[in-house]
């Protein structure tokens, strides 16, 4: 693949992700103002079921489609690509319809015995209708990623977000007047309409692109192999692991607010603290990860194609550049959240609790970001089974710790569990990647010196913004100025410490 195409796709996905995350953050601020922290907590519980249902509906098929079509584009035909896509869509549609029936008819049982709040039932029934479209969309997105046409998925995501927010904005006020149950129903109506709109958009673009693909591919002898078998060989381990992992995560999301309620003696407070962490603080932590998310998505077909051609050197160079960039940028992001956690929490959500959660999670930012990237690389190397094993073990450990610690320590106990969990999972995934590829971490240049630069930048920035000349500056201006100052100092220090070499950056893109 030409580096220019990769950079272009990375730029498209980065800009799209940045726009979506920005819209998403402001939408969450808007939504929290309408339904409060308790409503955000209930919404997060419904979302946990939403994630479980979408995992069942998509069945790990997107990664399988991306890898199979990426391989076919190297050594197959246009007809074989279309055959893979048709079979995967039919398989996903069937699974999606089953998942729709399970959630629709089981909404009351899920609300009573899982969420333990009947206010969730109506919203669950509505979200069930979005699941078939998710399965189809996952196949189409896999196709566009394999084709190295990021715009195909980006436009669909933007359209989906615009439709979602538009529908919810139209409905939320009149629905919220009838209580939290109806407010959550309004949100699920918006999600369902948006998912089907995005699916239709992707289908139209895919139909147009298939004609171009046929003209681009050279004529080859067709060697058709059983598509469903190949799909399941990749998707089945991902799917099985995701099912189990998502079920465990759902159990975790249900246990946490109930355990906090046991600690503090109030169900409303338990939901509020849970909503502040999962619905407000964590989305902020992952907000800047736009470029890294693009890299993770694009690396799967690139590494899969290089792996199929036994280009080990190319794979290792891509991994080294990606890990280096991920660690440098995530250490900066963690430093920003550490230095300005209180200001960000108050400015965006008017909540000191959100600021406290950001302060605790900030040192974990490099670990969480690196884990996300490593997971994408492992999937491209056909190592998804190992990654899922670690994730399942992590979820099981978290649940055990939640049962014992959170009723005694409350939210502080859960924050401690998050620290232990993220460190463990990141270590296991990274160890597996290094073992499989033979890549070696450059501890000093990638981690130690950037951490030293970040710590120095934080200290210098705090000293600068506390000068008397900033005494009359408003909070938002001071915070933005401080963040820009910290970023500038960090970049200068990286250059001085030899962590960034512009000749390497030019070589990696040329």
C-alpha positions as CSV (number, residue, x, y, z in Angstrom):
1,X,0.0,0.0,0.0
2,X,1.3,3.5,-0.8
3,X,2.2,5.5,2.3
4,X,0.3,8.4,0.8
5,X,-2.9,6.4,0.9
6,X,-2.3,5.3,4.4
7,X,-1.6,8.8,5.6
8,X,-4.7,10.1,3.8
9,X,-6.9,7.4,5.4
10,X,-5.3,8.1,8.8
11,X,-6.1,11.8,8.3
12,X,-9.7,11.1,7.3
13,X,-10.3,8.8,10.2
14,X,-8.5,11.1,12.6
15,X,-10.6,14.2,11.6
16,X,-13.8,12.1,11.7
17,X,-13.0,10.7,15.1
18,X,-12.1,14.1,16.5
19,X,-15.3,15.6,15.2
20,X,-17.4,12.6,16.5
21,X,-15.7,12.7,19.9
22,X,-16.1,16.5,20.2
23,X,-19.8,16.2,19.3
24,X,-20.1,13.3,21.6
25,X,-18.6,15.1,24.6
26,X,-20.9,18.2,24.1
27,X,-23.8,15.8,23.6
28,X,-23.1,14.1,26.9
29,X,-22.9,17.5,28.6
30,X,-26.3,18.4,27.0
31,X,-27.8,15.0,28.0
32,X,-26.4,15.2,31.6
33,X,-28.0,18.6,31.9
34,X,-31.4,17.1,30.9
35,X,-31.4,13.9,32.9
36,X,-28.8,14.5,35.6
37,X,-26.1,12.2,37.0
38,X,-28.7,9.5,38.1
39,X,-30.1,9.5,34.6
40,X,-26.6,9.1,33.1
41,X,-26.1,6.2,35.5
42,X,-29.3,4.5,34.3
43,X,-28.4,5.3,30.7
44,X,-24.9,3.6,31.2
45,X,-26.6,0.5,32.5
46,X,-28.8,0.4,29.4
47,X,-25.8,1.0,27.2
48,X,-24.1,-2.0,28.8
49,X,-27.0,-4.2,27.5
50,X,-26.7,-2.3,24.2
51,X,-23.1,-3.3,24.0
52,X,-23.9,-6.9,24.8
53,X,-26.6,-7.0,22.1
54,X,-24.4,-5.4,19.5
55,X,-21.6,-7.8,20.3
56,X,-24.0,-10.7,19.6
57,X,-25.3,-9.0,16.5
58,X,-21.9,-8.1,14.9
59,X,-20.3,-11.4,16.0
60,X,-16.7,-10.2,15.4
61,X,-17.5,-10.2,11.7
62,X,-16.0,-6.8,10.9
63,X,-12.4,-8.0,11.6
64,X,-13.0,-11.2,9.7
65,X,-14.4,-9.3,6.7
66,X,-11.5,-6.9,6.7
67,X,-8.9,-9.6,6.8
68,X,-10.5,-11.9,4.2
69,X,-11.2,-9.1,1.7
70,X,-7.7,-7.6,2.3
71,X,-6.2,-11.0,1.4
72,X,-8.5,-11.3,-1.7
73,X,-7.5,-7.9,-2.9
74,X,-3.9,-9.1,-3.0
75,X,-4.5,-12.5,-4.7
76,X,-8.2,-12.9,-5.4
77,X,-10.8,-11.5,-7.8
78,X,-13.6,-9.0,-7.7
79,X,-16.1,-11.8,-7.7
80,X,-14.6,-13.5,-4.7
81,X,-14.7,-10.2,-2.8
82,X,-18.4,-9.8,-3.6
83,X,-19.0,-13.4,-2.6
84,X,-17.3,-12.9,0.8
85,X,-19.3,-9.7,1.4
86,X,-22.7,-11.3,0.5
87,X,-22.2,-14.3,2.7
88,X,-21.0,-12.2,5.7
89,X,-24.0,-9.9,5.4
90,X,-26.4,-12.8,5.3
91,X,-24.7,-14.4,8.3
92,X,-24.7,-11.1,10.3
93,X,-28.4,-10.4,9.4
94,X,-29.5,-13.8,10.7
95,X,-27.6,-13.3,13.9
96,X,-28.9,-9.8,14.3
97,X,-32.5,-10.9,14.0
98,X,-32.0,-13.5,16.7
99,X,-30.4,-10.9,19.0
100,X,-33.4,-8.6,18.3
101,X,-35.8,-11.3,19.4
102,X,-33.8,-12.1,22.5
103,X,-33.7,-8.5,23.8
104,X,-37.2,-7.5,22.7
105,X,-38.9,-10.4,24.4
106,X,-36.5,-10.5,27.3
107,X,-36.6,-6.8,28.1
108,X,-38.7,-7.2,31.3
109,X,-36.5,-10.0,32.6
110,X,-33.3,-8.1,31.9
111,X,-34.7,-5.0,33.6
112,X,-35.8,-6.9,36.7
113,X,-33.0,-9.4,37.2
114,X,-30.0,-7.8,35.5
115,X,-30.3,-4.0,35.7
116,X,-32.7,-4.2,38.6
117,X,-34.6,-1.2,37.4
118,X,-37.9,-1.5,35.4
119,X,-37.4,1.9,34.0
120,X,-35.0,0.4,31.5
121,X,-37.5,-2.0,29.8
122,X,-39.0,0.4,27.2
123,X,-35.6,1.6,26.1
124,X,-34.3,-2.0,25.8
125,X,-37.2,-2.9,23.5
126,X,-36.4,0.0,21.3
127,X,-32.7,-0.7,21.0
128,X,-33.5,-4.3,19.9
129,X,-34.6,-3.0,16.5
130,X,-31.2,-1.4,15.9
131,X,-29.2,-4.7,16.1
132,X,-29.8,-6.1,12.6
133,X,-28.5,-2.9,11.1
134,X,-25.4,-3.1,13.3
135,X,-24.5,-6.5,11.9
136,X,-24.9,-5.4,8.3
137,X,-22.9,-2.1,8.9
138,X,-20.1,-4.0,10.5
139,X,-19.6,-6.1,7.3
140,X,-19.7,-3.0,5.1
141,X,-17.3,-1.1,7.4
142,X,-14.9,-4.1,7.2
143,X,-15.1,-4.0,3.4
144,X,-14.2,-0.3,3.2
145,X,-11.3,-0.6,5.7
146,X,-10.0,-3.5,3.6
147,X,-10.4,-1.4,0.5
148,X,-8.4,1.4,2.2
149,X,-11.3,3.8,1.7
150,X,-11.7,5.4,5.1
151,X,-14.1,8.0,3.8
152,X,-16.7,5.2,3.2
153,X,-17.0,4.6,7.0
154,X,-16.3,8.2,8.0
155,X,-19.2,9.8,6.2
156,X,-21.5,7.1,7.6
157,X,-20.4,7.8,11.2
158,X,-20.8,11.5,10.8
159,X,-24.3,11.0,9.4
160,X,-25.2,8.6,12.1
161,X,-24.1,11.0,14.8
162,X,-26.0,14.0,13.3
163,X,-29.2,11.9,13.0
164,X,-28.8,10.6,16.5
165,X,-28.4,14.0,18.1
166,X,-31.1,15.5,15.9
167,X,-33.7,12.9,16.8
168,X,-32.8,13.0,20.5
169,X,-32.8,16.8,20.7
170,X,-36.3,16.8,19.2
171,X,-37.7,14.2,21.6
172,X,-35.8,14.5,24.9
173,X,-37.7,17.4,26.5
174,X,-41.2,16.1,25.9
175,X,-40.1,12.5,26.9
176,X,-38.1,13.6,29.9
177,X,-41.1,15.3,31.4
178,X,-42.6,11.7,31.9
179,X,-39.6,10.5,33.9
180,X,-36.2,8.9,33.4
181,X,-37.7,5.8,31.7
182,X,-39.1,7.9,28.9
183,X,-35.9,10.0,28.6
184,X,-33.9,6.9,28.1
185,X,-36.4,5.7,25.5
186,X,-35.9,8.9,23.6
187,X,-32.2,8.3,23.5
188,X,-32.7,4.7,22.2
189,X,-35.1,6.0,19.5
190,X,-32.4,8.3,18.3
191,X,-29.8,5.5,18.4
192,X,-32.1,3.1,16.4
193,X,-32.9,5.7,13.7
194,X,-29.3,6.7,13.4
195,X,-28.0,3.1,13.1
196,X,-30.4,2.3,10.2
197,X,-29.6,5.6,8.4
198,X,-25.9,4.8,8.6
199,X,-26.5,1.3,7.4
200,X,-28.4,2.5,4.3
201,X,-25.7,5.1,3.5
202,X,-23.0,2.4,3.7
203,X,-25.0,0.1,1.5
204,X,-25.4,2.7,-1.2
205,X,-21.7,3.6,-1.1
206,X,-20.7,0.0,-1.2
207,X,-22.9,-0.7,-4.3
208,X,-21.2,2.2,-6.1
209,X,-17.7,1.2,-5.0
210,X,-18.0,-2.5,-6.1
211,X,-18.0,-1.4,-9.8
212,X,-14.8,0.5,-9.3
213,X,-13.2,-2.4,-7.5
214,X,-14.0,-4.7,-10.4
215,X,-12.2,-2.3,-12.8
216,X,-9.2,-1.9,-10.5
217,X,-8.4,-5.6,-9.8
218,X,-6.3,-7.5,-12.4
219,X,-7.8,-10.6,-14.0
220,X,-6.8,-13.7,-12.1
221,X,-7.9,-17.4,-12.0
222,X,-10.6,-17.7,-9.3
223,X,-10.0,-20.2,-6.5
224,X,-13.1,-20.1,-4.4
225,X,-12.9,-21.6,-0.9
226,X,-15.7,-22.0,1.6
227,X,-16.4,-18.5,2.7
228,X,-18.5,-19.2,5.8
229,X,-15.8,-21.6,7.1
230,X,-13.1,-18.9,6.6
231,X,-15.3,-16.3,8.2
232,X,-16.0,-18.4,11.2
233,X,-12.4,-19.4,11.6
234,X,-11.5,-15.8,12.2
235,X,-14.7,-14.5,13.7
236,X,-15.6,-17.5,16.0
237,X,-12.8,-17.0,18.5
238,X,-13.2,-13.3,18.5
239,X,-17.0,-13.7,18.9
240,X,-16.8,-16.3,21.6
241,X,-14.4,-14.3,23.6
242,X,-16.3,-11.1,23.1
243,X,-19.6,-12.7,24.2
244,X,-18.0,-13.9,27.4
245,X,-16.0,-10.7,27.9
246,X,-19.1,-8.5,27.2
247,X,-21.3,-10.6,29.5
248,X,-18.6,-10.2,32.3
249,X,-18.4,-6.5,31.6
250,X,-22.2,-6.2,31.7
251,X,-22.2,-8.0,35.1
252,X,-19.5,-5.6,36.2
253,X,-21.5,-2.6,35.1
254,X,-24.6,-3.8,37.0
255,X,-22.6,-4.8,40.1
256,X,-20.7,-1.5,40.5
257,X,-23.6,1.0,41.1
258,X,-25.3,-1.6,43.3
259,X,-22.1,-2.1,45.3
260,X,-21.6,1.6,45.7
261,X,-25.2,1.9,46.8
262,X,-24.4,-0.8,49.5
263,X,-21.4,1.3,50.6
264,X,-23.2,4.7,50.8
265,X,-26.8,3.5,51.5
266,X,-28.4,5.2,48.5
267,X,-29.2,3.7,45.1
268,X,-29.5,7.2,43.6
269,X,-26.0,8.1,44.7
270,X,-24.7,4.8,43.4
271,X,-26.1,5.5,40.0
272,X,-24.9,9.1,40.1
273,X,-21.3,8.2,40.9
274,X,-21.3,5.4,38.3
275,X,-22.7,7.8,35.7
276,X,-20.1,10.4,36.6
277,X,-17.2,7.9,36.0
278,X,-18.5,5.9,33.1
279,X,-20.7,8.5,31.4
280,X,-18.6,11.6,31.9
281,X,-14.9,11.0,33.0
282,X,-14.0,8.0,30.8
283,X,-15.3,9.6,27.6
284,X,-13.1,12.6,28.3
285,X,-10.0,10.4,28.9
286,X,-10.5,8.8,25.5
287,X,-11.5,12.0,23.7
288,X,-8.0,12.9,22.4
289,X,-7.4,9.4,21.1
290,X,-8.6,10.2,17.6
291,X,-5.4,9.6,15.7
292,X,-4.6,6.5,17.6
293,X,-8.0,5.0,16.9
294,X,-7.4,5.6,13.2
295,X,-4.1,3.9,13.4
296,X,-5.6,0.9,15.2
297,X,-8.3,0.5,12.6
298,X,-6.0,0.9,9.6
299,X,-3.2,-1.4,11.0
300,X,-5.4,-4.5,10.8
301,X,-5.5,-4.8,7.0
302,X,-2.0,-3.5,6.6
303,X,-0.4,-6.0,9.0
304,X,-2.7,-8.8,7.8
305,X,-1.6,-8.2,4.2
306,X,2.1,-8.0,5.2
307,X,1.8,-11.1,7.3
308,X,0.2,-13.0,4.4
309,X,3.2,-12.0,2.3
310,X,5.7,-12.9,5.1
311,X,7.0,-9.3,5.2
312,X,8.3,-9.5,8.8
313,X,10.6,-6.5,8.5
314,X,7.7,-4.3,7.3
315,X,5.5,-5.5,10.2
316,X,8.1,-4.8,12.8
317,X,8.8,-1.3,11.5
318,X,5.1,-0.5,11.5
319,X,4.8,-1.8,15.1
320,X,7.8,0.2,16.3
321,X,6.6,3.4,14.8
322,X,3.1,2.9,16.1
323,X,4.1,2.1,19.7
324,X,6.6,5.0,19.7
325,X,3.9,7.5,18.6
326,X,1.3,6.0,20.9
327,X,3.5,6.3,24.0
328,X,4.7,9.8,23.2
329,X,1.2,11.2,22.6
330,X,-0.6,9.3,25.4
331,X,2.0,10.5,28.0
332,X,1.3,14.1,27.0
333,X,-2.5,13.5,27.2
334,X,-2.1,11.9,30.6
335,X,0.0,14.9,31.8
336,X,-2.7,17.3,30.6
337,X,-5.5,15.5,32.5
338,X,-3.3,15.2,35.6
339,X,-2.4,19.0,35.6
340,X,-5.9,20.3,34.8
341,X,-8.3,17.5,36.0
342,X,-10.2,19.8,38.4
343,X,-10.6,22.6,35.9
344,X,-11.8,20.3,33.2
345,X,-14.3,18.6,35.4
346,X,-15.8,21.9,36.6
347,X,-15.7,23.7,33.2
348,X,-17.4,20.9,31.3
349,X,-19.7,19.2,33.8
350,X,-19.6,21.6,36.8
351,X,-18.6,18.5,38.8
352,X,-15.7,18.1,41.2
353,X,-16.2,14.4,41.3
354,X,-15.5,14.2,37.5
355,X,-12.3,16.1,38.1
356,X,-11.3,13.7,40.9
357,X,-11.9,10.7,38.6
358,X,-9.8,12.3,35.8
359,X,-6.9,12.9,38.3
360,X,-6.9,9.2,39.3
361,X,-7.3,8.0,35.6
362,X,-4.7,10.4,34.1
363,X,-1.6,8.3,35.0
364,X,-3.4,5.3,33.4
365,X,-3.8,7.1,30.0
366,X,-0.6,5.8,28.4
367,X,-1.4,2.2,29.5
368,X,-5.0,2.4,28.2
369,X,-4.1,3.9,24.9
370,X,-1.2,1.5,24.4
371,X,-3.5,-1.5,25.2
372,X,-6.0,-0.3,22.5
373,X,-3.3,-0.1,19.8
374,X,-1.6,-3.4,20.8
375,X,-5.0,-5.1,20.6
376,X,-5.5,-3.9,17.0
377,X,-2.0,-5.1,16.0
378,X,-2.6,-8.6,17.6
379,X,-5.7,-9.0,15.5
380,X,-3.8,-8.2,12.4
381,X,-1.3,-10.8,13.3
382,X,-4.0,-13.5,13.9
383,X,-3.3,-13.4,17.6
384,X,-6.9,-12.4,18.7
385,X,-7.3,-15.5,20.8
386,X,-4.5,-14.6,23.2
387,X,-5.8,-11.0,23.5
388,X,-9.3,-12.2,24.3
389,X,-8.1,-14.7,26.8
390,X,-6.4,-11.9,28.7
391,X,-9.5,-9.7,28.5
392,X,-11.7,-12.4,29.8
393,X,-9.3,-13.2,32.7
394,X,-9.2,-9.5,33.5
395,X,-13.0,-9.2,33.5
396,X,-13.3,-12.2,35.8
397,X,-10.7,-10.7,38.2
398,X,-12.5,-7.4,38.2
399,X,-15.8,-8.9,39.1
400,X,-14.3,-10.8,42.1
401,X,-12.6,-7.7,43.3
402,X,-15.8,-5.6,42.9
403,X,-17.7,-8.0,45.0
404,X,-15.2,-7.8,47.8
405,X,-13.8,-4.3,47.6
406,X,-16.5,-1.9,46.4
407,X,-19.1,-2.6,49.1
408,X,-16.4,-1.7,51.6
409,X,-14.5,1.1,49.9
410,X,-17.1,2.5,47.5
411,X,-15.9,4.3,44.4
412,X,-12.4,4.5,45.7
413,X,-12.4,0.7,45.7
414,X,-13.5,0.6,42.0
415,X,-10.9,3.2,41.0
416,X,-8.3,1.0,42.6
417,X,-9.6,-2.0,40.7
418,X,-9.4,0.0,37.4
419,X,-5.7,0.7,38.1
420,X,-4.9,-2.9,38.8
421,X,-6.9,-4.1,35.8
422,X,-5.5,-1.8,33.2
423,X,-1.9,-2.4,34.3
424,X,-2.4,-6.2,34.2
425,X,-4.1,-6.3,30.8
426,X,-1.7,-4.0,29.1
427,X,1.3,-5.9,30.4
428,X,-0.1,-9.3,29.1
429,X,-1.0,-8.0,25.7
430,X,2.2,-6.1,25.2
431,X,4.2,-9.1,26.4
432,X,2.4,-11.3,23.8
433,X,3.1,-8.8,21.0
434,X,6.8,-8.5,21.8
435,X,7.1,-12.3,22.1
436,X,5.4,-13.0,18.7
437,X,7.2,-10.2,16.7
438,X,10.5,-10.0,18.4
439,X,10.1,-6.2,18.6
440,X,12.0,-4.6,21.6
441,X,10.8,-1.7,23.6
442,X,13.2,1.3,23.8
443,X,12.5,2.0,27.4
444,X,14.6,5.1,27.7
445,X,13.5,6.9,24.5
446,X,9.9,5.8,24.4
447,X,8.9,5.8,28.1
448,X,11.4,7.1,30.7
449,X,12.5,10.3,28.9
450,X,9.0,11.2,27.7
451,X,7.8,10.8,31.3
452,X,10.6,13.0,32.6
453,X,9.6,15.6,29.9
454,X,6.0,15.4,30.8
455,X,6.7,15.9,34.6
456,X,8.9,18.8,33.8
457,X,6.3,20.4,31.5
458,X,3.6,20.0,34.2
459,X,5.8,21.7,36.9
460,X,6.8,24.6,34.5
461,X,3.3,25.1,33.3
462,X,1.9,25.3,36.8
463,X,4.6,27.8,37.7
464,X,3.8,29.9,34.7
465,X,0.0,30.0,35.1
466,X,0.3,31.0,38.8
467,X,2.2,34.1,38.0
468,X,0.5,37.3,39.1
469,X,0.0,38.5,35.5
470,X,-2.7,35.8,35.1
471,X,-4.6,36.7,38.2
472,X,-7.5,38.4,36.4
473,X,-7.9,35.8,33.6
474,X,-11.1,33.8,33.4
475,X,-11.0,30.0,34.2
476,X,-11.6,28.8,30.7
477,X,-9.0,31.0,29.1
478,X,-6.5,30.1,31.8
479,X,-7.1,26.4,31.4
480,X,-6.8,26.5,27.6
481,X,-3.6,28.7,27.8
482,X,-2.2,26.3,30.4
483,X,-2.9,23.2,28.2
484,X,-1.3,24.9,25.1
485,X,1.7,25.9,27.2
486,X,2.2,22.4,28.6
487,X,2.0,20.9,25.1
488,X,4.5,23.3,23.7
489,X,7.0,22.7,26.6
490,X,6.6,18.9,26.3
491,X,7.3,19.0,22.5
492,X,10.4,21.1,23.0
493,X,11.7,18.8,25.7
494,X,11.0,15.7,23.6
495,X,13.3,17.2,20.9
496,X,16.0,18.1,23.4
497,X,15.9,14.7,25.0
498,X,16.2,12.9,21.7
499,X,12.7,11.3,21.8
500,X,11.7,12.8,18.5
501,X,13.8,12.7,15.4
502,X,12.3,14.4,12.4
503,X,14.4,12.4,10.0
504,X,12.8,9.2,11.3
505,X,9.3,10.7,10.9
506,X,10.0,11.7,7.3
507,X,11.5,8.3,6.6
508,X,8.4,6.5,8.0
509,X,6.1,8.5,5.8
510,X,8.2,8.4,2.6
